[in-house]
C-alpha cells in the first residue's frame, strides 16, 4: 500500500505498475501465476489496452483496435461481464466446467491455472475496466490471499485512474493539437499570449478543387476523400519530423522547427522528402481508388523558410496554439499557385537558398497580397511531375 501511494502513482504506464505490484505480492507469498489489467480508453484507433504479468517475466502490453467489442472472443469474456456490471468473478478451475462458464476458462484450465479471480476497476467517471488474478497452486488462493487482493483493490483503482488519465490526456492532446503542442500545453503554456518566435520550414498543403468536390460528392464520400488525403499528408509529415499544427477545412499546416540540433539545411531536406513520400503514396492510393470506383485526389503544397510566432492566441475562454506571421501568410499564398503550374509543390526563394537538392526555376510570379512578384521554384521532375494521371 505504501508503494502504491508513493512510487507507483508516478509511473508513466500501467505496465510497470502491474509488474511492480505483482513482484511485491509474489514476494509476500501470494502465489500469482497470471495477472491481467484491461483498460478501455479514449483513443482514435484503440478500444482498449491490456497489460499482463507472469512470474519471471516483464509486464507486456497489448493494444486492441476499435471493433474488439463486437468480436465473440470479447463479447463472451469475463471482462465484458465486468464492464457491464458484474461485481466479481471467482472461479475454481479445478472443478468441472459447465455450459454457463466463460469459454476462456477452458484455455486457462489448459494452462494449468486453478483459480481465476476478477474484479471491476471503477473510475470516478463511471467507466468500468477490469483486473484478473490467477494462480496455479492446487486448491487455488487461500482466504487470506483473496482478502489481501480485495483489500488492495480500492487503492489499485485510484492509482490506475491517475495513470490512465495522465496517459489519456497526453494521447488526446497529441491527437487533436499535435505532438509538440500537446507537450507544451501539459508543461504549462496555457495562458493567452504564451509563446515564442522561432524559425521554421513552413508547409501548407491543401486539396485541389475542394469546392467542386464538395458540390459533387455526397457527404460520406467527401469525408472519406478528405480523410484519405489527410492520412497521406500527415503520415508523410510525421515520418520526417514535422509538427502538424492544424487542419483548416481542406488544408494542413505543418512546420519543421529550426534550432541548433536541427539546422535549416536538414529541415529543408526533411520537408522535401515529405513531399516525395506524399507524391508517391498519393499516386499509389489514386490507382487503387480508381480500381475501386472512388474519386482520386490531388494536392498542392508550399515550402517556405521564415520566422513564425508560435503560441497561444484567441479569446479568454477559447484558445488556439498555432503559428502566425507574414511567413505563414506567404506560404499559404504560394500554395494557391500549384494548380496553375500543374505541380504538387512550390518552393519559395528562402527555401531554395537552404535546400541542397535539385529544383526547377519557375520565375517570378504575382502573388495575391504581396506587392512584388515572388520568385518560385518546384522540385525537379522526378518529384514534381504530375502524379494523378
Secondary structure, DSSP 4 states (H G I P E B T S, - for coil): -HHHHTTGGG-SSHHHHHHHHHHHHHHTT---SEEEEEEE---SSEEEEEEEE-TTS--EEEEEETTGGGSHHHHTSHHHHHHTT--EEEEETTSPP-TTS-THHHHHHHTT--EEEEEEEE-TTS-EEEEEEEE-STT---HHHHHHHHHHHHHHHHHHHHHHHHHHHHHHHHHHH-HHHHHHHHTT--STT-EEEEEEEEEEEEETTHHHHHHHS-HHHHHHHHHHHHHHHHHHHHHTT-EEEEEETTEEEEEEE-BTTB-HHHHHHHHHHHHHHHHHHHHHHHHHHHHTTPPP--EEEEEEEEEEEEEEEEETTEEEEEEESHHHHHHHHHHTTHHHHT-SEEEEHHHHTT--S-EEEEEEE--TT-SS-EEEEEE-HHHHS----
